[in-house]
Each structure stands twice: as C-alpha cells, then as structure tokens.
C-alpha cells in the first residue's frame, strides 16, 4: 500500500478522536483502532515512516504520531 495513503487514513482516524476532551483517551483510541483494524505490516510501515522522518514533514498529525509511539516505543517497528 502507498505510504502516503496510509498517512492520510491514519490522519482521518486521528482527526475523529482529536475532538475528545481527554487527550490520553484519544491517543489510546487511535492506537486501539490501528491495532484492531490495521494489519501489522500497515502499522509497521506507518511507524517506520514516522521514525524515519520528522512526523511533521510526513504530514502525520501529532495525535497519530503519539499513538504510533505507544504501539512502537523507542522507535522499534518490529
């Protein structure tokens, strides 16, 4: 799958949860959604993109970057 499309889809998920008043709960929901509905290779590709480049440069929202960091702490994608 095209990495730019993954970023776009992840940001759509993130934008939905950005409206939540509790940032920690929103971050957890994004991480949970990615875990439940994205296959591992898609999550890993997104994490690799974020860890390879500055998330602001690749267009990932801060909430998505934080959620992915929960799934892959300290830059580990495997």
DSSP file (Angstrom, degrees, kcal/mol; ACC not computed):
  #  RESIDUE AA STRUCTURE BP1 BP2  ACC     N-H-->O    O-->H-N    N-H-->O    O-->H-N    TCO  KAPPA ALPHA  PHI   PSI    X-CA   Y-CA   Z-CA
    1    1 A X              0   0    0      0, 0.0     2,-0.2     0, 0.0     5,-0.0   0.000 360.0 360.0 360.0 146.4    0.0    0.0    0.0
    2    2 A X    >>  -     0   0    0      1,-0.1     4,-1.8     2,-0.0     3,-0.5  -0.463 360.0-141.3 -65.5 126.4    1.1    3.5   -0.7
    3    3 A X  H 3> S+     0   0    0      1,-0.3     4,-2.4    -2,-0.2     5,-0.2   0.839 101.1  57.3 -62.4 -34.4    2.6    5.1    2.4
    4    4 A X  H 3> S+     0   0    0      1,-0.2     4,-2.1     2,-0.2    -1,-0.3   0.867 106.1  50.6 -65.3 -33.8    1.0    8.5    1.6
    5    5 A X  H <> S+     0   0    0     -3,-0.5     4,-2.6     2,-0.2    -2,-0.2   0.880 108.3  52.2 -69.9 -37.4   -2.4    6.8    1.6
    6    6 A X  H  X S+     0   0    0     -4,-1.8     4,-2.8     2,-0.2     5,-0.2   0.921 109.5  49.2 -61.9 -43.4   -1.6    5.2    5.0
    7    7 A X  H  X S+     0   0    0     -4,-2.4     4,-2.5     2,-0.2    54,-0.2   0.924 111.2  50.0 -61.1 -44.4   -0.7    8.6    6.4
    8    8 A X  H  X S+     0   0    0     -4,-2.1     4,-1.8     2,-0.2    -2,-0.2   0.930 113.0  45.7 -60.6 -46.6   -3.9   10.0    5.0
    9    9 A X  H  X S+     0   0    0     -4,-2.6     4,-2.0     2,-0.2    -2,-0.2   0.913 112.3  50.7 -65.3 -42.2   -6.0    7.2    6.5
   10   10 A X  H  X S+     0   0    0     -4,-2.8     4,-2.6     1,-0.2    -1,-0.2   0.905 109.6  51.3 -61.9 -40.7   -4.2    7.5    9.9
   11   11 A X  H  X S+     0   0    0     -4,-2.5     4,-2.8     2,-0.2    -1,-0.2   0.859 105.9  55.0 -65.9 -34.7   -4.8   11.2   10.0
   12   12 A X  H  X S+     0   0    0     -4,-1.8     4,-1.5     2,-0.2    -1,-0.2   0.916 110.4  45.9 -63.1 -42.0   -8.5   10.7    9.3
   13   13 A X  H  X S+     0   0    0     -4,-2.0     4,-1.6     1,-0.2    -2,-0.2   0.938 113.8  49.7 -63.2 -46.5   -8.7    8.4   12.3
   14   14 A X  H  X S+     0   0    0     -4,-2.6     4,-1.6     1,-0.2    -2,-0.2   0.888 106.1  55.1 -60.7 -41.4   -6.7   10.9   14.3
   15   15 A X  H  X S+     0   0    0     -4,-2.8     4,-0.5     1,-0.2    -1,-0.2   0.870 104.5  54.8 -62.9 -36.2   -9.0   13.8   13.4
   16   16 A X  H >< S+     0   0    0     -4,-1.5     3,-0.8     1,-0.2    -1,-0.2   0.942 114.0  39.9 -60.2 -46.8  -12.0   12.0   14.6
   17   17 A X  H >< S+     0   0    0     -4,-1.6     3,-1.7     1,-0.2    -1,-0.2   0.633  95.2  80.7 -82.2 -13.6  -10.5   11.4   18.0
   18   18 A X  H 3< S+     0   0    0     -4,-1.6    -1,-0.2     1,-0.3    -2,-0.2   0.755  83.9  65.6 -61.8 -22.3   -8.9   14.9   18.3
   19   19 A X  T << S+     0   0    0     -3,-0.8    -1,-0.3    -4,-0.5    -2,-0.2   0.654  77.4 105.1 -74.2 -14.5  -12.3   16.2   19.3
   20   20 A X  S <  S-     0   0    0     -3,-1.7     6,-0.1     1,-0.1    -3,-0.0  -0.451  70.3-140.9 -68.4 137.4  -12.2   14.2   22.5
   21   21 A X  S    S+     0   0    0     -2,-0.1     2,-0.9     1,-0.1    -1,-0.1   0.779  88.4  71.3 -70.9 -24.9  -11.5   16.4   25.5
   22   22 A X     >  -     0   0    0      1,-0.2     4,-2.4     2,-0.1     5,-0.2  -0.813  65.8-167.5 -96.5 105.2   -9.2   13.8   27.1
   23   23 A X  H  > S+     0   0    0     -2,-0.9     4,-2.7     1,-0.2     5,-0.2   0.877  86.5  52.6 -60.8 -40.5   -6.0   13.7   25.1
   24   24 A X  H  > S+     0   0    0      1,-0.2     4,-2.2     2,-0.2    -1,-0.2   0.906 110.8  47.2 -64.4 -40.9   -4.8   10.5   26.7
   25   25 A X  H  > S+     0   0    0      2,-0.2     4,-2.4     1,-0.2    -2,-0.2   0.900 112.2  50.5 -66.6 -39.9   -8.0    8.7   25.9
   26   26 A X  H  X S+     0   0    0     -4,-2.4     4,-2.2     2,-0.2    -2,-0.2   0.926 110.4  49.2 -62.8 -45.2   -8.0   10.0   22.3
   27   27 A X  H  X S+     0   0    0     -4,-2.7     4,-2.2     1,-0.2    -1,-0.2   0.908 111.8  49.3 -60.2 -43.0   -4.4    8.8   21.9
   28   28 A X  H  X S+     0   0    0     -4,-2.2     4,-2.8     1,-0.2    -1,-0.2   0.888 109.2  52.2 -65.0 -39.7   -5.3    5.4   23.3
   29   29 A X  H  X S+     0   0    0     -4,-2.4     4,-2.7     2,-0.2    -1,-0.2   0.892 108.9  49.7 -65.2 -39.7   -8.3    5.1   21.0
   30   30 A X  H  X S+     0   0    0     -4,-2.2     4,-2.5     2,-0.2    -2,-0.2   0.946 113.3  46.7 -62.6 -47.1   -6.2    5.9   17.9
   31   31 A X  H  X S+     0   0    0     -4,-2.2     4,-2.0     1,-0.2    -2,-0.2   0.911 113.3  49.1 -61.0 -42.9   -3.7    3.2   19.0
   32   32 A X  H  X S+     0   0    0     -4,-2.8     4,-2.8     2,-0.2     5,-0.2   0.905 110.2  50.9 -63.7 -41.9   -6.5    0.8   19.6
   33   33 A X  H  X S+     0   0    0     -4,-2.7     4,-2.8     1,-0.2     5,-0.4   0.935 110.4  48.4 -61.9 -46.5   -8.1    1.4   16.3
   34   34 A X  H  X S+     0   0    0     -4,-2.5     4,-1.5     1,-0.2    -1,-0.2   0.881 114.1  47.8 -61.4 -37.4   -4.8    0.9   14.4
   35   35 A X  H  < S+     0   0    0     -4,-2.0    -2,-0.2    -5,-0.2    -1,-0.2   0.905 117.2  40.8 -69.8 -42.2   -4.3   -2.4   16.4
   36   36 A X  H  < S+     0   0    0     -4,-2.8    -2,-0.2    -5,-0.2    -3,-0.2   0.883 128.7  24.6 -74.4 -38.5   -7.8   -3.7   15.8
   37   37 A X  H  < S+     0   0    0     -4,-2.8     2,-0.5    -5,-0.2    -3,-0.2   0.576 106.8  71.8-112.6 -11.1   -8.3   -2.7   12.1
   38   38 A X  S  < S-     0   0    0     -4,-1.5     2,-0.1    -5,-0.4    -1,-0.0  -0.894  78.4-123.2-107.1 135.4   -4.9   -2.4   10.5
   39   39 A X    >>  -     0   0    0     -2,-0.5     4,-1.8     1,-0.1     3,-1.2  -0.388  33.0-104.2 -71.1 156.6   -2.8   -5.5    9.8
   40   40 A X  H 3> S+     0   0    0      1,-0.3     4,-2.8     2,-0.2     5,-0.2   0.841 117.9  56.7 -53.6 -40.5    0.6   -5.5   11.4
   41   41 A X  H 3> S+     0   0    0      1,-0.2     4,-1.9     2,-0.2    -1,-0.3   0.829 107.4  49.8 -65.3 -28.8    2.5   -4.7    8.2
   42   42 A X  H <> S+     0   0    0     -3,-1.2     4,-2.2     2,-0.2    -1,-0.2   0.913 112.1  46.8 -73.1 -42.7    0.5   -1.5    7.7
   43   43 A X  H  X S+     0   0    0     -4,-1.8     4,-2.6     1,-0.2    -2,-0.2   0.917 113.6  49.4 -62.1 -42.3    1.1   -0.4   11.3
   44   44 A X  H  X S+     0   0    0     -4,-2.8     4,-2.7    -5,-0.2    -1,-0.2   0.887 109.1  51.5 -65.5 -39.1    4.8   -1.1   10.9
   45   45 A X  H  X S+     0   0    0     -4,-1.9     4,-2.2    -5,-0.2    -1,-0.2   0.915 111.9  47.2 -64.0 -41.9    5.0    0.8    7.6
   46   46 A X  H  X S+     0   0    0     -4,-2.2     4,-2.4     2,-0.2    -2,-0.2   0.929 113.3  48.2 -64.5 -44.8    3.4    3.8    9.2
   47   47 A X  H  X S+     0   0    0     -4,-2.6     4,-2.8     1,-0.2     5,-0.2   0.905 110.6  51.4 -62.7 -41.4    5.8    3.6   12.3
   48   48 A X  H  X S+     0   0    0     -4,-2.7     4,-1.9     2,-0.2    -1,-0.2   0.911 110.2  49.3 -62.2 -41.7    8.8    3.2   10.0
   49   49 A X  H  X S+     0   0    0     -4,-2.2     4,-2.1     2,-0.2    -2,-0.2   0.920 113.9  45.4 -63.2 -43.9    7.8    6.3    8.1
   50   50 A X  H  < S+     0   0    0     -4,-2.4    -2,-0.2     1,-0.2     5,-0.2   0.907 116.3  45.3 -66.9 -41.2    7.3    8.3   11.2
   51   51 A X  H  < S+     0   0    0     -4,-2.8    -1,-0.2    -5,-0.2    -2,-0.2   0.747 113.6  50.1 -76.0 -23.3   10.5    7.1   12.8
   52   52 A X  H  < S+     0   0    0     -4,-1.9     2,-0.3    -5,-0.2    -2,-0.2   0.879 120.1  27.9 -79.7 -40.0   12.5    7.6    9.6
   53   53 A X  S  < S-     0   0    0     -4,-2.1     2,-0.3    -5,-0.2    -1,-0.1  -0.781  98.1 -86.7-119.5 160.8   11.3   11.2    9.0
   54   54 A X    >>  -     0   0    0     -2,-0.3     4,-1.4     1,-0.2     3,-1.1  -0.546  40.4-131.4 -63.1 127.4   10.1   14.0   11.2
   55   55 A X  H 3>>S+     0   0    0     -2,-0.3     5,-1.9     1,-0.3     4,-0.6   0.815 106.3  57.0 -58.0 -32.0    6.4   13.4   11.6
   56   56 A X  H 345S+     0   0    0      1,-0.2     3,-0.4     2,-0.2    -1,-0.3   0.864 105.7  51.5 -65.8 -33.7    5.6   17.0   10.8
   57   57 A X  H <45S+     0   0    0     -3,-1.1    -1,-0.2     1,-0.2    -2,-0.2   0.823 109.5  48.1 -72.7 -31.1    7.4   16.6    7.5
   58   58 A X  H  <5S-     0   0    0     -4,-1.4    -1,-0.2     2,-0.1    -2,-0.2   0.499 115.8-113.2 -89.5  -3.0    5.5   13.5    6.5
   59   59 A X  T  <5 +     0   0    0     -4,-0.6     2,-0.4    -3,-0.4    -3,-0.2   0.625  63.6 148.1  86.6  13.6    2.1   15.1    7.4
   60   60 A X      < -     0   0    0     -5,-1.9    -1,-0.3     1,-0.1    -2,-0.1  -0.666  48.9-120.1 -82.4 134.2    1.2   12.9   10.3
   61   61 A X     >  -     0   0    0     -2,-0.4     4,-2.4   -54,-0.2     5,-0.2  -0.354  23.0-113.6 -68.9 154.3   -0.8   14.7   13.0
   62   62 A X  H  > S+     0   0    0      1,-0.2     4,-2.5     2,-0.2     5,-0.2   0.877 116.3  55.1 -56.7 -38.8    0.7   14.9   16.4
   63   63 A X  H  > S+     0   0    0      2,-0.2     4,-2.2     1,-0.2    -1,-0.2   0.914 109.5  46.1 -62.8 -42.6   -2.1   12.7   17.9
   64   64 A X  H  > S+     0   0    0      2,-0.2     4,-2.8     1,-0.2     5,-0.2   0.921 111.6  51.9 -65.3 -43.8   -1.3    9.9   15.3
   65   65 A X  H  X S+     0   0    0     -4,-2.4     4,-2.0     1,-0.2    -2,-0.2   0.903 111.0  48.2 -59.6 -41.0    2.4   10.2   16.0
   66   66 A X  H  X S+     0   0    0     -4,-2.5     4,-1.3    -5,-0.2    -1,-0.2   0.903 111.7  49.5 -65.7 -41.4    1.8    9.9   19.7
   67   67 A X  H  X S+     0   0    0     -4,-2.2     4,-1.4     1,-0.2     3,-0.2   0.910 111.1  48.7 -65.3 -42.3   -0.5    6.8   19.2
   68   68 A X  H  X S+     0   0    0     -4,-2.8     4,-2.3     1,-0.2    -1,-0.2   0.879 106.7  56.9 -65.6 -36.6    2.0    5.1   16.9
   69   69 A X  H  < S+     0   0    0     -4,-2.0    -1,-0.2    -5,-0.2    -2,-0.2   0.824 103.5  54.7 -63.3 -30.3    4.8    5.8   19.5
   70   70 A X  H  < S+     0   0    0     -4,-1.3     3,-0.5    -3,-0.2    -1,-0.2   0.884 111.7  43.8 -67.0 -38.2    2.6    3.9   22.0
   71   71 A X  H  < S+     0   0    0     -4,-1.4     2,-0.3     1,-0.3    -2,-0.2   0.826 128.0  28.0 -75.9 -32.5    2.5    0.9   19.7
   72   72 A X  S >< S-     0   0    0     -4,-2.3     3,-1.0    -5,-0.1    -1,-0.3  -0.653  85.0-163.6-131.1  74.5    6.2    1.1   18.8
   73   73 A X  G >   +     0   0    0     -3,-0.5     3,-1.7    -2,-0.3    -3,-0.1  -0.220  69.4  11.5 -63.0 149.2    8.1    2.6   21.8
   74   74 A X  G 3  S-     0   0    0      1,-0.3    -1,-0.2    -5,-0.1     3,-0.1   0.789 130.8 -63.1  55.8  33.8   11.6    3.9   21.3
   75   75 A X  G <  S+     0   0    0     -3,-1.0     2,-0.4     1,-0.2    -1,-0.3   0.577  91.2 147.1  76.6   8.8   11.4    3.7   17.6
   76   76 A X    <   +     0   0    0     -3,-1.7    -1,-0.2     1,-0.1   -29,-0.0  -0.669  20.8 176.3 -81.4 128.8   11.0   -0.1   17.4
   77   77 A X              0   0    0     -2,-0.4    -1,-0.1    -3,-0.1   -29,-0.1   0.342 360.0 360.0-111.2   4.8    8.9   -1.2   14.4
   78   78 A X              0   0    0    -34,-0.0    -1,-0.1    -6,-0.0    -2,-0.0   0.432 360.0 360.0-122.6 360.0    9.2   -4.9   14.8
